[in-house]
Amino acid sequence: ENELALYCFFEGKEDIKYYGIRIENFTELEYTHRSCGGKSEVLKLYKIISYNYCNARAAYFIDRDFDKSVYEDGMSAIYETPCHSLENFYTSVQCFSKIIRAEFNLTELEENFKICISLYTKLQKEFHDAVELLNVWIACHTEKGSKLNLSNHKLSDFIDVDLNQVRAKHTFNDLYHKFPDVPEIPQQEIDTKKSELLAKTWQKSFRGKFEIEFLYEILRKIIDEIRKENSLYFKDRVKVVMSLTLKTIISDLSQYADTPDCLRKYLTALRSRL
């Protein structure tokens, strides 16, 4: 192993697909990485390494999730996303605009570009209204330490996504039917968490895996629609050759995803420190 290499520790296997190119660009260092199998494992390793090997060339990357920030416990040597998770870096209007420009080969001045942006903006707002309760409910259970096994559920279990409308197809009671083993949350806790979450930017604070699944659904539907001869939405037909799968969306769209200032600072500080 290269003794001068930077060791990067990630929660999961997908993370390298977002962080990899950014680590190269901003640190200009050789690096090696390890997927640790979850946030708690990254934090465990951080404690072991920082305690026993204080001069180790190491960097740690975690999602904020609905948890208390690790920065409150003074863990400033860790990079924690300023949004729910790295998936949220893919779902801003800014990122969506880059995808449309490059993959649809459209410019800001073209009518089809404007239609894409206004569709995405409108539908994302409807989507956030539709998953507001779901996010509040998940955030409350995260605080309680409930095991929800959300990876067993797709976004389509909770909402219907169409180009003319996004709407919820779950109620509060449905959530308890879907997750029968979790405790009931008192209304007061729900209300407190709701005002806390809704005070933030929803696109950043809502669960990232649902956010990126929504982006995938909208892109897929827009691609199908814009390829049509007589589209209900678009003025001219566009031949989009973009292949898109939910499985590979993190790597496929990585070049368009947002790179927040806090990540740039974290990575450039690594370069100057090592």
Secondary structure, DSSP 8 states (H G I E B T S, - for coil): --TT-EEEEESSTTHHHHHHHHHHHHH---EEEEE-SSHHHHHHHHHHHHHH-TT--EEEEE--TTS--GGGGT-TTEEE-SSSSGGGGG-SHHHHHHHHHHHS---TTSHHHHHHHHHHHHHHHHHHHHHHHHHHHHHHHHHHT----GGG--GGGTEEE-SS-EEE---HHHHHHHSTTS----HHHHHHHHHHHHTS-HHHHS-HHHHHHHHHHHHHHHHHHHTSSS-SS-SS---------TTTHHHHTGGGS---HHHHHHHHHHHHH-
